[in-house]
């Protein structure tokens, strides 16, 4: 819940101050509550602390805004998806590192034993007289209370590193570009108003709820499902359920990459088609998962479901940068919050129904949500079923396609990386212009043409005019 609210709020902050400060601020806000986890002594205190630490979930929005600023929209799908997928993977890795490595080490430091719980069957039999805490119990208690200092320190270190050694975009930091008039900023209120008034934002909000919301629900329910439906032990059920998260290694990136490839050939219609397909197949796989009666079959279907759900997430954020370039942060935040709200909605279904029936209902909801893509109308771009791209959009895509086909080469022996244009003009990547052997043999000058060739290639990468903002980096 805390993450859903802060995701909405962090988006306009990114638009107004840039991703660098927003990310550093988010990490720093998480340092103190994370480090103070060990001081909690009640369930109320723990829930409050979890709510505050949930602010860290808004780092997803900052990350998506940052990658959208660093890369052109033509390849932002893969960039956003890889960054987000590995971010989700980090949650699973953290559980393994904290629970299986750091916690046992801290427990040994406090005099406990590796692999032994602090409360065993003998202790349970003597629980009525166990007013004195055993050494094993004390070691376990101290270990979990102090081990959270490690992620707090890592957040602090990473915030300092980002602040000192990162940039908002290839053109420089946000405040510098704002002073130079390269970008325009609006107030938080106006940004939220503009993002919320766009119908595309709410369509994608619902669709992201159907994919990321389903992922959250699966992460929370999978272990219990395998334990109750297939009689697995707690350890075995948790290990099987963890396979779902490991698909983040590649699955979300596949969705973003497929979106980019489709866009190169078919424009926005290609991106919309890829997202629709991933969402629909996700719904079918959830439905099959609910009806699978064997353990092996359930594991296989779960893996397929994981690939499709994460692919749908990557494809969705391949569309987001196109909705409104000047409000990318705000719109990313609102849509990102949709994932959290989707998780809450699906969790309510699980509270009211048995596991298999709840999974079936979730599958039906996702399948219906996949058709919401028909409602998307992005200015200047064709929709899924009708319309056509505007001339400037077609021109931009053609320039990008030409740029992708014009791979820079490296002059052997000199170490100068160059790329050539159709007129034989060689342009090195450091900004110098050289006449090719063809022009030298004819005695033609062409210095001005060389500069125009460089400008043409730059436009092919970054787009035209204000549409690209700070997305002028090399692909």
C-alpha positions in Angstrom: 0.0 0.0 0.0 2.8 2.4 0.9 4.5 1.7 -2.5 1.3 2.3 -4.4 0.9 5.9 -3.0 4.6 6.8 -3.3 4.8 5.5 -6.8 2.1 8.1 -7.8 3.9 10.9 -5.9 7.4 10.1 -7.1 6.5 10.4 -10.8 5.9 14.2 -10.8 9.1 14.6 -8.7 11.1 12.9 -11.4 9.5 15.2 -14.0 10.4 18.2 -11.9 13.8 17.4 -10.5 15.1 14.5 -12.5 15.7 10.8 -11.8 19.0 11.2 -10.1 17.9 13.2 -7.1 14.6 11.3 -6.9 16.4 7.9 -6.7 18.9 9.2 -4.2 16.1 10.6 -2.0 14.2 7.3 -2.2 17.2 5.3 -1.1 18.0 7.7 1.7 14.4 7.6 3.0 14.7 3.8 3.3 18.0 3.8 5.2 16.7 4.8 8.6 13.6 2.6 8.9 15.5 -0.4 7.5 18.3 0.1 10.0 15.8 0.5 12.9 14.0 -2.8 12.1 15.6 -4.5 15.0 14.1 -2.1 17.5 10.5 -3.2 16.8 8.7 -4.9 19.6 5.1 -5.1 18.5 3.1 -6.1 15.5 1.8 -2.5 15.2 5.3 -1.2 15.1 6.4 -3.8 12.5 3.4 -2.9 10.3 4.2 0.8 10.5 7.8 0.1 9.7 6.9 -2.0 6.7 4.6 0.8 5.4 7.5 3.3 5.6 10.0 0.9 4.0 7.5 0.4 1.2 8.6 3.8 -0.1 11.5 1.8 -1.6 9.0 0.4 -4.1 8.7 3.8 -5.7 12.3 3.3 -6.9 10.8 1.3 -9.7 9.2 4.4 -11.2 12.4 6.4 -10.9 14.3 3.6 -12.6 11.8 3.4 -15.5 11.9 7.2 -15.9 15.7 7.1 -15.8 16.1 4.4 -18.5 13.5 6.2 -20.6 15.7 9.3 -20.4 18.9 7.5 -21.2 17.6 5.6 -24.3 15.6 6.6 -27.3 11.9 5.5 -27.3 12.7 3.0 -30.1 14.8 0.9 -27.7 13.3 2.0 -24.4 11.2 -1.2 -24.2 14.2 -3.4 -23.8 16.1 -1.0 -21.6 13.1 -0.5 -19.2 12.3 -4.2 -19.1 15.9 -5.4 -18.4 16.3 -2.8 -15.6 13.0 -3.6 -14.0 13.3 -7.4 -14.4 16.7 -7.4 -12.7 15.2 -5.2 -10.0 12.5 -7.7 -9.3 15.1 -10.4 -9.4 17.0 -8.5 -6.7 14.1 -9.1 -4.3 14.5 -12.9 -4.6 18.3 -12.7 -4.4 17.9 -10.5 -1.2 15.8 -13.2 0.4 18.4 -15.9 -0.3 21.3 -13.7 0.8 19.6 -12.4 3.9 17.9 -15.7 5.0 20.5 -18.3 3.9 23.8 -16.5 4.3 23.8 -13.4 6.4 21.3 -14.5 9.1 23.2 -17.8 9.9 26.5 -15.8 10.0 25.1 -13.3 12.4 23.5 -16.1 14.5 26.9 -17.8 14.8 28.5 -14.4 15.8 26.0 -14.2 18.7 26.8 -17.8 19.9 24.1 -19.7 18.0 24.4 -22.9 15.9 24.2 -23.0 12.2 21.1 -24.8 10.8 19.4 -25.1 14.2 16.3 -23.1 15.0 16.1 -21.4 18.3 12.8 -23.0 19.4 12.6 -26.8 19.1 10.2 -29.5 20.2 11.8 -29.9 23.6 11.5 -26.2 24.2 7.8 -26.4 23.2 7.1 -29.1 25.8 8.7 -26.9 28.5 7.2 -23.7 27.2 5.2 -23.1 30.4 8.4 -22.9 32.5 10.6 -21.3 29.8 10.8 -17.8 31.3 14.5 -17.8 30.7 15.6 -17.3 27.1 17.9 -20.0 25.8 21.2 -19.0 24.2 19.9 -20.3 20.9 16.8 -18.2 21.1 18.8 -15.1 22.1 21.3 -15.6 19.2 18.4 -15.9 16.7 16.7 -12.9 18.1 19.8 -10.7 18.0 20.7 -12.0 14.5 17.4 -11.0 12.8 17.4 -7.6 14.7 20.8 -6.6 13.5 21.1 -8.2 10.0 18.9 -5.6 8.5 21.7 -3.1 9.1 23.4 -4.5 6.0 20.8 -3.6 3.4 20.5 -0.2 5.1 24.2 0.4 4.6 24.0 -0.8 1.0 21.2 1.7 0.3 23.3 4.5 1.8 26.4 3.6 -0.2 24.4 3.3 -3.4 22.7 6.7 -2.9 26.1 8.4 -2.5 27.5 6.6 -5.5 24.5 7.6 -7.7 24.7 11.2 -6.5 28.4 11.5 -7.2 28.9 9.4 -10.3 25.7 9.3 -12.4 23.9 11.6 -14.8 20.2 12.2 -15.4 20.6 11.8 -19.2 23.3 11.8 -21.9 22.9 15.6 -22.3 23.7 16.2 -18.6 21.8 16.6 -15.4 18.2 17.8 -15.1 18.8 21.2 -13.5 21.5 22.1 -16.1 19.2 21.2 -19.1 16.4 23.1 -17.4 18.5 26.3 -17.1 19.6 26.0 -20.7 16.0 25.8 -21.8 16.3 22.2 -23.2 13.4 20.9 -21.1 10.4 22.4 -19.5 9.0 21.4 -16.1 5.6 21.8 -14.6 4.4 21.8 -11.0 3.6 18.5 -9.3 -0.1 19.4 -9.3 -0.2 20.2 -13.0 1.8 17.1 -13.8 -0.6 14.8 -11.9 -3.5 16.6 -13.4 -2.1 16.2 -16.9 -1.2 12.5 -16.4 -4.6 11.6 -14.9 -6.6 13.4 -17.6 -5.1 11.1 -20.3 -7.3 8.1 -20.8 -4.3 6.0 -22.0 -2.9 6.3 -18.5 -5.8 4.5 -17.0 -6.0 1.8 -19.7 -2.4 1.0 -19.0 -3.0 1.3 -15.3 -5.5 -1.5 -15.5 -3.4 -3.6 -17.8 -0.3 -3.3 -15.6 -2.5 -4.4 -12.7 -3.3 -7.5 -14.7 0.3 -8.4 -15.1 2.3 -7.1 -12.2 -0.6 -7.5 -9.9 -0.8 -11.1 -11.0 2.9 -11.5 -10.3 2.6 -10.1 -6.8 -0.3 -12.4 -6.1 1.6 -15.4 -7.4 4.7 -14.6 -5.3 2.5 -14.4 -2.2 0.3 -17.5 -2.9 2.6 -19.9 -4.8 4.3 -21.5 -1.8 1.1 -22.0 0.1 -0.6 -23.4 -3.0 2.1 -26.1 -3.6 1.9 -27.0 0.1 -1.9 -27.3 0.3 -2.6 -28.7 -3.2 0.4 -31.1 -3.6 1.4 -31.9 0.0 4.9 -30.3 -0.2 6.9 -29.4 2.8 7.4 -25.7 3.6 11.0 -25.8 2.4 10.1 -27.7 -0.8 7.1 -25.5 -1.6 9.2 -22.3 -1.1 11.9 -23.7 -3.4 9.4 -24.5 -6.1 7.7 -21.1 -5.8 11.1 -19.3 -6.1 11.4 -20.6 -9.7 8.7 -18.1 -10.6 10.9 -15.2 -9.6 14.0 -16.5 -11.3 12.4 -16.0 -14.7 13.0 -12.3 -14.2 16.6 -13.1 -15.4 15.3 -12.8 -19.0 11.5 -12.9 -19.3 10.7 -9.2 -18.8 13.6 -8.3 -21.1 12.2 -10.6 -23.7 8.9 -8.7 -23.6 10.5 -5.3 -24.0 12.8 -6.5 -26.7 9.9 -8.1 -28.6 8.1 -4.8 -28.3 11.0 -2.9 -29.7 11.5 -5.3 -32.7 7.8 -5.1 -33.5 7.9 -1.3 -33.3 10.8 -1.2 -35.8 8.6 -2.9 -38.4 5.1 -2.0 -37.5 5.3 1.1 -35.3 3.0 1.5 -32.3 0.6 -1.1 -33.7 3.4 -3.6 -33.3 4.0 -2.7 -29.6 0.2 -2.9 -28.9 0.0 -6.3 -30.6 2.9 -7.7 -28.6 1.4 -6.5 -25.3 -2.0 -7.9 -26.2 -0.5 -11.3 -27.0 1.6 -11.5 -23.9 -1.4 -10.6 -21.7 -3.8 -13.0 -23.3 -1.3 -15.9 -23.1 -0.7 -14.9 -19.5 -4.4 -15.3 -18.7 -4.6 -18.7 -20.5 -1.5 -19.9 -18.6 -3.0 -18.9 -15.2 -6.2 -20.7 -16.1 -4.3 -23.8 -17.0 -2.3 -23.6 -13.8 -5.5 -23.6 -11.8 -6.6 -26.8 -13.5 -3.3 -28.8 -13.5 -3.5 -31.8 -11.2 0.1 -33.0 -11.1 3.1 -31.4 -9.4 5.3 -31.6 -12.5 2.7 -30.2 -14.7 2.0 -27.3 -12.3 5.7 -26.4 -12.2 5.9 -26.4 -16.0 2.8 -24.2 -16.4 4.0 -21.9 -13.6 7.2 -21.3 -15.5 5.3 -20.6 -18.7 3.0 -18.3 -16.8 6.0 -16.5 -15.3 7.5 -15.9 -18.8 4.2 -14.4 -20.1 3.4 -12.3 -17.1 6.9 -10.7 -17.0 6.9 -10.3 -20.8 3.6 -8.5 -20.5 5.1 -6.1 -18.0 8.1 -5.4 -20.3 5.8 -4.8 -23.2 3.6 -2.4 -21.2 6.5 -0.2 -20.3 7.6 -0.2 -23.9 4.5 1.8 -24.6 4.6 4.1 -21.6 7.3 6.5 -22.9 5.1 7.3 -25.9 2.0 8.5 -24.0 3.3 11.9 -23.1 7.0 12.7 -23.3 6.9 15.7 -21.0 5.1 13.7 -18.3 6.9 10.4 -18.6 7.6 10.3 -14.8 4.1 11.1 -13.7 2.5 8.6 -16.1 5.1 5.9 -15.2 4.2 6.4 -11.5 0.5 6.1 -12.0 0.8 3.0 -14.2 3.3 1.5 -11.8 0.8 2.0 -8.9 -1.7 0.1 -11.0 0.4 -3.0 -10.4 0.1 -2.6 -6.7 -3.6 -2.0 -6.8 -4.0 -5.1 -9.1 -2.2 -7.1 -6.5 -4.6 -5.9 -3.8 -7.6 -6.7 -6.0 -6.4 -10.2 -6.8 -5.6 -10.8 -3.1 -9.3 -10.0 -2.3 -10.4 -12.7 -4.8 -8.1 -15.2 -3.0 -9.6 -14.3 0.4 -13.1 -15.1 -0.9 -12.4 -18.3 -2.9 -10.4 -21.5 -2.8 -7.0 -21.4 -4.4 -7.8 -23.1 -7.6 -11.0 -21.1 -8.1 -9.2 -17.9 -7.3 -6.4 -18.6 -9.9 -9.1 -19.3 -12.5 -10.8 -16.0 -11.8 -7.5 -14.2 -12.0 -6.9 -15.8 -15.4 -10.3 -14.7 -16.7 -9.6 -11.1 -15.5 -6.2 -11.0 -17.3 -7.7 -12.3 -20.5 -10.4 -9.6 -20.5 -7.8 -7.0 -19.6 -5.7 -8.0 -22.7 -8.5 -6.6 -24.9 -8.3 -3.2 -23.3 -5.4 -2.4 -25.7 -8.1 -1.6 -28.3 -8.9 1.5 -26.3 -5.4 2.9 -26.5 -5.1 6.0 -28.7 -1.6 7.5 -28.6 -1.3 10.8 -30.4 0.4 10.5 -33.8 0.4 6.7 -33.8 -1.8 4.1 -35.2 -4.0 2.2 -32.8 -4.2 -1.6 -32.6 -7.0 -2.0 -35.2 -7.3 1.3 -37.2 -5.6 4.5 -38.0 -2.1 5.2 -39.3 1.1 6.8 -38.1 1.7 10.5 -38.6 4.3 11.5 -41.3 6.8 12.8 -38.7 6.5 9.5 -36.8 7.1 7.5 -39.9 10.1 9.7 -40.7 11.5 9.2 -37.2 11.1 5.5 -37.5 12.8 5.4 -40.9 15.8 7.4 -39.6 16.1 5.1 -36.6 16.0 2.1 -38.9 18.7 3.6 -41.1 20.8 4.4 -38.1 20.6 0.8 -36.8 21.7 -0.5 -40.3 24.7 1.9 -40.3 26.8 0.2 -37.7 30.0 2.2 -36.8 33.3 0.6 -37.7 36.8 0.9 -36.2 39.8 2.0 -38.2 42.4 -0.6 -37.6 45.7 0.8 -36.4 44.3 4.2 -35.5 41.7 3.3 -32.9 39.2 5.8 -34.4 35.6 4.6 -34.5 33.7 5.9 -37.5 30.5 5.5 -39.3 29.7 6.4 -42.9 26.8 7.9 -44.7 25.6 7.4 -48.3 27.7 10.2 -49.7 30.9 8.6 -48.5 31.4 11.0 -45.6 33.2 9.3 -42.7 32.1 10.7 -39.2 34.1 9.6 -36.2 32.3 9.3 -32.9 34.4 12.0 -31.2 32.8 14.6 -33.4 35.5 15.1 -36.1 34.8 14.9 -39.8 37.0 13.3 -42.4 36.7 13.1 -46.1 36.6 9.5 -47.5 39.1 8.3 -50.1 36.3 8.7 -52.7 36.0 12.4 -52.0 39.7 12.9 -51.8 40.2 11.4 -55.2 37.6 13.8 -56.7 39.0 16.8 -54.9 35.6 17.8 -53.4 35.3 19.6 -50.1 32.1 18.7 -48.4 32.8 20.0 -44.9 29.4 21.5 -44.5 27.8 18.3 -45.9 29.7 16.3 -43.4 28.2 18.3 -40.6 24.8 17.9 -42.1 25.4 14.1 -42.3 26.3 14.1 -38.6 23.1 16.0 -37.8 21.1 13.6 -39.8 22.5 10.6 -38.0 21.9 12.3 -34.6 18.3 13.0 -35.5 18.0 9.4 -36.5 19.0 8.4 -33.0 17.4 10.9 -30.8 14.3 11.9 -32.7 13.1 15.3 -33.8 12.8 18.6 -31.9 11.0 18.5 -28.6 9.7 15.0 -29.0 12.9 13.4 -27.9 13.7 15.7 -25.0 16.8 14.1 -23.5 16.5 10.8 -25.3 19.4 11.7 -27.6 21.8 8.9 -26.5 23.4 6.6 -29.0 21.6 3.3 -29.3 
